């Protein structure tokens, strides 16, 4: 490991708030990544009459489990089916939360939304769906969407900024005029028009937002390439006949990536916020999808159920706070004025 990398890692660890925020975020993300094993309305494992079943991965018909069952998909929450399994000496292993994000709970005993209880730790929403299950699945969707949008927009933005800064002249001028015009497009109005034509989905929203989000890093990378193209080692490489692509990739891009990596955690938090905002306005994921923005909308529409708004605020605020703390630690790691350990 190079000394400069060791110094950056030492500076990152020295920011204890960012260091622990990174591990907390990774732990939450890994847990939610396997949401089907934590919150599901189908058992993880079942054994009936010396036969093994894996309902979490395979959908069984009721007739596959008991001889006189119906040839339709098994409803594992059905009391009659559970009594039949128990009568045959079978057993069922449920996940910690026996509900999916779209499971309608029919035995609440009171009108939905119901308050938190041992059965539903965060209560239910106005459609009798478990809030904790929707938070787990919604967190996974939001973070995966944020990662996909951040990575894709970073690749395009870095490439565009590199071409601008390296070649300069009319190429740079033309790109800048295009960016000025393109960034002035009314994104929300275009999204409303798009939603009236097709139903927005995960990939549709990702492609639409990618059309505008790639410009966030272009200015930073362009400035680094404008500065780096006139350095002595770059001019020497060009004099030796090294191709433009290799000069950009090998000699200038590593320096430009320092500023780029500093912005990535903030871009990720912005991507999560964009998806939540669109879901809150009704132009995001299809109705019924697990979404943090939809949970915010539930809290607004059901003021008599404060646990919905409080849950949405805590989850969104906590995720964005963790990402901001990680971004501050990354900024300190790449700060050349900081000595190893965080001292200046």
C-alpha positions in Angstrom: 0.0 0.0 0.0 1.4 3.4 -1.0 2.2 5.9 1.7 -0.4 8.4 0.4 -3.1 5.7 0.6 -2.0 4.9 4.1 -2.3 8.6 5.0 -5.8 8.8 3.6 -7.0 5.8 5.4 -5.5 7.1 8.7 -7.3 10.4 8.1 -10.6 8.6 7.4 -10.3 6.6 10.6 -9.5 9.7 12.5 -12.9 11.1 11.8 -14.7 8.8 14.2 -18.1 10.1 13.4 -17.7 9.2 9.7 -15.9 6.0 10.4 -18.7 4.6 12.6 -21.4 6.0 10.3 -19.9 4.0 7.4 -20.1 0.8 9.4 -23.7 1.5 10.6 -24.8 2.3 7.1 -23.1 -0.9 5.7 -24.7 -3.0 8.4 -28.2 -1.6 7.7 -27.7 -2.0 4.0 -26.5 -5.6 4.2 -29.4 -6.5 6.5 -32.0 -4.9 4.1 -30.2 -6.5 1.1 -31.6 -9.9 2.3 -35.0 -8.5 3.2 -36.8 -11.7 2.1 -35.1 -13.5 5.0 -36.1 -10.9 7.6 -39.6 -9.9 6.6 -41.7 -12.3 4.5 -45.2 -13.8 4.6 -43.8 -17.2 3.6 -41.8 -19.4 6.0 -38.1 -19.8 5.6 -38.4 -23.6 6.1 -41.1 -26.2 6.6 -41.3 -29.9 7.3 -44.5 -31.9 6.8 -44.6 -35.7 6.8 -40.8 -36.1 6.4 -40.8 -33.7 3.4 -38.9 -30.5 3.3 -40.2 -27.3 1.9 -38.5 -24.0 1.2 -41.4 -21.5 0.7 -39.1 -18.5 0.8 -37.5 -19.6 -2.5 -40.2 -21.8 -4.1 -44.0 -21.1 -4.3 -45.9 -24.3 -3.4 -49.5 -25.2 -4.1 -51.6 -26.2 -1.1 -52.0 -29.7 -2.6 -48.2 -30.1 -2.5 -48.2 -29.8 1.2 -51.4 -31.7 2.2 -53.2 -34.3 0.2 -56.7 -32.8 0.3 -55.5 -29.2 -0.3 -56.5 -26.9 -3.1 -54.3 -26.7 -6.3 -53.8 -22.9 -5.7 -50.8 -21.2 -4.0 -50.5 -22.0 -0.4 -51.5 -19.3 2.1 -49.2 -20.0 5.0 -50.9 -17.6 7.3 -54.2 -19.5 6.8 -55.2 -20.9 10.2 -56.7 -24.0 8.6 -53.5 -24.8 6.8 -51.5 -24.3 9.9 -53.8 -26.6 11.8 -53.4 -29.3 9.1 -49.6 -29.0 9.3 -49.6 -29.3 13.1 -52.0 -32.3 13.0 -49.5 -34.1 10.8 -46.6 -33.4 13.2 -45.1 -30.8 10.9 -43.4 -27.5 11.8 -42.8 -24.2 10.2 -39.9 -21.8 10.6 -40.9 -18.2 10.2 -38.7 -15.1 9.6 -38.4 -12.6 12.4 -41.2 -10.5 10.8 -43.9 -12.6 9.2 -45.0 -10.0 6.7 -43.9 -8.7 3.3 -44.2 -5.1 2.2 -47.5 -5.8 0.4 -49.0 -8.2 3.0 -52.5 -7.2 4.0 -53.0 -8.0 7.7 -56.6 -9.1 8.2 -56.6 -9.8 11.9 -55.7 -6.4 13.3 -58.7 -6.1 15.6 -59.0 -2.4 14.9 -59.3 -0.1 11.9 -56.1 0.7 10.0 -53.7 2.4 10.5 -53.1 0.6 13.8 -50.6 1.8 16.4 -47.3 0.0 17.2 -47.6 -3.3 19.0 -45.6 -6.5 19.7 -47.1 -7.9 16.5 -46.3 -4.8 14.4 -43.4 -2.9 16.0 -43.9 0.2 14.0 -47.7 -0.2 13.5 -49.5 -0.4 10.1 -50.4 2.1 7.4 -53.9 3.0 6.2 -53.9 -0.2 4.0 -53.2 -2.5 6.9 -49.6 -3.2 5.8 -46.8 -3.6 8.3 -44.7 -0.4 8.4 -41.5 -2.0 9.5 -41.6 -4.4 6.6 -42.2 -1.5 4.2 -39.2 0.4 5.7 -36.9 -2.6 5.3 -37.9 -3.1 1.6 -38.1 0.6 0.9 -34.6 1.2 2.4 -33.2 -1.4 0.0 -34.9 0.0 -3.0 -33.9 3.6 -2.2 -30.2 2.7 -1.6 -29.9 0.5 -4.6 -31.5 3.2 -6.8 -29.1 5.8 -5.2 -26.1 3.6 -5.9 -27.1 2.9 -9.5 -27.9 6.6 -10.3 -24.7 7.8 -8.6 -22.4 5.3 -10.4 -24.0 5.8 -13.8 -24.0 9.6 -13.6 -20.5 9.6 -12.3 -19.2 7.6 -15.2 -20.9 9.8 -17.8 -20.1 13.0 -15.9 -16.4 12.1 -15.5 -16.1 11.2 -19.2 -17.8 14.4 -20.4 -15.7 16.6 -18.1 -12.5 14.8 -19.2 -13.2 15.4 -22.9 -14.1 19.1 -22.2 -11.0 19.8 -20.1 -8.5 17.9 -22.1 -9.3 19.2 -25.6 -10.6 22.7 -24.6 -11.3 25.2 -27.4 -14.4 24.7 -29.4 -15.1 21.3 -27.8 -15.2 22.8 -24.4 -17.2 25.8 -25.6 -19.8 23.6 -27.3 -20.1 21.3 -24.3 -20.6 24.3 -21.9 -23.3 25.8 -24.0 -25.1 22.4 -24.3 -24.9 21.9 -20.5 -26.3 25.4 -19.8 -29.3 24.7 -22.1 -29.8 21.2 -20.9 -29.6 22.0 -17.2 -32.4 24.6 -17.7 -34.9 22.0 -18.8 -37.9 21.7 -16.4 -37.3 18.2 -15.1 -40.5 18.0 -13.0 -42.7 19.0 -16.0 -41.0 16.5 -18.2 -41.5 13.8 -15.6 -45.2 14.7 -15.4 -45.5 14.3 -19.2 -43.6 11.0 -19.0 -45.9 9.7 -16.3 -48.9 10.5 -18.4 -47.5 8.4 -21.3 -46.0 5.4 -19.5 -46.1 4.1 -15.9 -42.8 5.1 -14.2 -40.8 2.2 -12.8 -37.3 1.7 -11.3 -35.4 1.6 -14.6 -37.6 4.2 -16.2 -36.9 6.7 -13.4 -33.3 5.8 -13.4 -32.8 6.5 -17.1 -34.8 9.7 -16.9 -32.9 11.1 -13.9 -29.6 10.0 -15.5 -30.3 12.4 -18.4 -29.8 15.3 -16.0 -27.8 14.1 -13.0 -24.6 13.4 -15.0 -23.8 17.1 -15.0 -23.1 17.3 -11.3 -19.5 16.2 -11.6 -18.7 17.6 -15.1 -17.5 21.0 -13.8 -15.1 19.5 -11.2 -13.5 17.1 -13.6 -13.3 19.7 -16.4 -11.4 22.0 -14.1 -8.9 19.3 -13.1 -8.3 18.4 -16.7 -7.9 22.0 -17.8 -5.2 22.3 -15.1 -3.6 19.0 -15.6 -3.2 19.0 -19.4 -0.5 21.7 -19.2 1.6 20.0 -16.5 5.1 19.0 -17.5 4.7 15.2 -17.2 1.6 15.3 -19.4 3.3 17.4 -22.1 6.2 15.0 -21.9 4.0 12.0 -22.4 2.3 13.6 -25.4 5.8 14.4 -26.8 6.7 10.7 -26.6 3.7 9.9 -28.7 1.4 8.5 -26.0 -2.2 8.5 -27.3 -4.8 11.0 -25.9 -6.9 8.3 -24.4 -3.9 6.8 -22.5 -2.8 10.3 -21.3 -6.3 11.1 -20.0 -6.7 7.7 -18.3 -3.2 7.1 -16.9 -1.8 10.6 -16.1 -4.7 13.0 -15.5 -7.7 11.0 -14.4 -6.1 9.8 -11.1 -5.7 13.4 -9.9 -9.2 14.3 -11.0 -10.7 11.3 -9.2 -9.6 12.8 -5.8 -12.2 15.6 -6.1 -14.7 13.1 -7.7 -14.6 10.6 -4.8 -15.1 13.4 -2.3 -18.4 14.2 -3.9 -19.8 10.7 -4.2 -21.4 10.3 -0.7 -23.2 13.6 -1.2 -24.4 12.5 -4.6 -25.7 9.3 -3.1 -27.6 11.1 -0.5 -29.1 13.4 -3.2 -30.1 10.4 -5.3 -32.0 8.9 -2.3 -33.7 12.2 -1.7 -34.8 12.6 -5.3 -36.5 9.2 -5.3 -38.2 9.9 -2.0 -39.4 13.3 -3.3 -40.8 11.8 -6.5 -42.6 9.0 -4.6 -44.1 11.6 -2.2 -45.4 13.6 -5.2 -46.8 10.5 -6.8 -44.4 10.5 -9.8 -42.1 7.8 -8.5 -42.3 4.1 -8.3 -45.6 2.3 -9.2 -48.4 2.4 -6.5 -47.9 -0.3 -3.8 -44.1 -0.4 -4.2 -42.1 -0.1 -1.0 -40.9 3.4 -0.8 -39.7 5.9 1.9 -41.4 8.7 0.0 -44.7 6.9 0.0 -44.3 6.5 3.8 -43.9 10.3 4.1 -47.1 10.7 2.1 -48.8 8.2 4.5 -47.8 10.4 7.4 -49.1 13.5 5.8 -52.4 11.9 4.9 -52.9 10.3 8.3 -52.1 12.9 10.9 -54.1 10.9 13.5 -51.4 8.2 13.2 -48.2 10.1 14.2 -46.1 6.9 14.1 -46.2 7.0 10.3 -44.7 10.5 10.1 -42.2 9.9 12.9 -41.0 6.7 11.3 -40.5 8.4 7.9 -38.7 11.3 9.5 -36.3 9.1 11.6 -35.5 6.7 8.7 -34.9 9.4 6.0 -33.1 11.7 8.4 -31.0 8.9 9.7 -29.9 7.6 6.3 -29.1 11.1 5.0 -27.2 11.9 8.2 -25.1 8.8 8.0 -24.2 9.5 4.3 -23.3 13.1 5.1 -21.0 12.0 8.0 -19.3 9.5 5.6 -18.9 12.3 3.0 -17.2 14.5 5.6 -14.8 11.7 6.5 -14.0 11.1 2.8 -13.4 14.8 2.4 -10.9 14.8 5.3 -9.2 11.7 3.9 -8.4 13.4 0.6 -7.5 16.8 2.2 -3.8 17.3 1.5 -3.5 19.8 4.4 -4.3 17.1 7.0 -1.5 15.1 8.6 -1.9 11.3 9.4 -4.4 11.0 12.2 -6.4 14.0 11.3 -4.2 16.8 12.6 -3.5 19.8 10.4 
